[in-house]
Amino acid sequence: MSHYLFGRERRIADIPTDHPSCSKQHAVLQYRLVEKEQPDGMMSKQVRPYLMDLGSTNGTFINEDRIESHRYYELFERDNIKFGNSSREYVLLHENSTD
């Protein structure tokens, strides 16, 4: 899938967030094809993860910083994501991540 929806509405959300402070459709994680400059100056296309808060009441947090609604934020390995006032944390890892 190119995106995953986080939220309380189990009929719609790909990843349910059952905490009462989370919105029915809280945030979306989307994979986007972007051009990135390599250390040698060459450009390459990469698929990168981005997170967007969908106007939730209690916010979405990346590494404890509340993000602005309706704006994409690029995610990086080991970023910590939280929704609303939930104590549940999601950590971004990839297939080659260690400890």
C-alpha positions as CSV (number, residue, x, y, z in Angstrom):
1,M,0.0,0.0,0.0
2,S,1.2,3.6,-0.6
3,H,-0.6,4.9,2.5
4,Y,-1.9,3.9,5.9
5,L,-4.6,5.7,7.8
6,F,-4.5,5.9,11.6
7,G,-7.7,6.6,13.5
8,R,-10.4,5.4,15.9
9,E,-12.9,4.5,13.1
10,R,-12.1,0.8,12.7
11,R,-14.2,0.5,9.5
12,I,-11.9,3.0,7.7
13,A,-8.5,3.0,9.5
14,D,-5.7,0.7,8.4
15,I,-4.1,1.0,11.9
16,P,-6.6,1.6,14.7
17,T,-5.8,4.0,17.4
18,D,-8.3,3.2,20.2
19,H,-7.5,6.0,22.6
20,P,-10.4,8.4,23.1
21,S,-8.2,11.5,22.4
22,C,-7.6,10.2,18.8
23,S,-9.8,11.3,16.0
24,K,-11.8,8.9,13.8
25,Q,-9.4,9.7,10.9
26,H,-6.4,11.1,12.7
27,A,-3.3,11.0,10.5
28,V,-2.0,9.3,7.3
29,L,1.4,7.8,6.6
30,Q,2.1,8.0,2.9
31,Y,5.0,6.8,0.8
32,R,6.1,9.3,-1.8
33,L,8.6,9.1,-4.7
34,V,11.0,12.0,-4.3
35,E,14.2,13.1,-5.8
36,K,17.2,13.3,-3.4
37,E,20.7,14.6,-3.9
38,Q,23.4,12.0,-3.2
39,P,26.7,12.9,-1.6
40,D,28.4,12.9,-5.0
41,G,25.9,15.5,-6.3
42,M,23.9,13.2,-8.4
43,M,20.1,13.1,-8.1
44,S,18.3,9.8,-7.4
45,K,14.6,8.9,-6.9
46,Q,13.7,7.3,-3.6
47,V,10.4,6.2,-2.0
48,R,10.3,8.0,1.4
49,P,7.7,8.0,4.2
50,Y,5.7,11.1,5.1
51,L,3.2,11.8,7.9
52,M,0.3,14.2,7.8
53,D,-2.1,15.1,10.6
54,L,-5.7,15.3,9.2
55,G,-6.9,18.2,11.4
56,S,-7.1,16.2,14.6
57,T,-8.2,17.9,17.8
58,N,-5.4,16.6,20.0
59,G,-2.6,16.6,17.4
60,T,0.1,14.3,16.1
61,F,3.6,14.3,17.4
62,I,7.0,13.4,15.8
63,N,9.7,13.1,18.4
64,E,7.5,14.9,21.0
65,D,7.0,17.9,18.7
66,R,3.4,18.6,17.6
67,I,3.2,18.8,13.8
68,E,1.0,21.3,11.9
69,S,-2.2,19.9,10.4
70,H,-2.6,19.2,6.7
71,R,1.2,19.4,6.0
72,Y,3.5,16.5,5.1
73,Y,6.5,15.8,7.3
74,E,9.2,13.5,6.1
75,L,10.0,10.7,8.5
76,F,13.4,9.2,9.2
77,E,14.6,6.0,10.8
78,R,13.9,5.8,14.6
79,D,11.4,8.7,14.5
80,N,8.9,8.4,17.3
81,I,5.2,9.1,16.5
82,K,2.4,9.6,18.9
83,F,-1.3,10.4,18.3
84,G,-3.4,12.6,20.6
85,N,-2.9,12.0,24.3
86,S,-2.2,8.3,23.9
87,S,0.9,6.9,25.6
88,R,1.3,4.4,22.7
89,E,4.4,5.2,20.6
90,Y,5.2,4.1,17.1
91,V,8.9,3.9,16.0
92,L,9.8,4.0,12.3
93,L,12.2,1.2,11.4
94,H,13.2,-0.3,8.1
95,E,14.3,-3.8,7.0
96,N,18.0,-3.1,7.8
97,S,17.4,-1.4,11.2
98,T,19.4,-2.7,14.1
99,D,18.7,-2.4,17.9
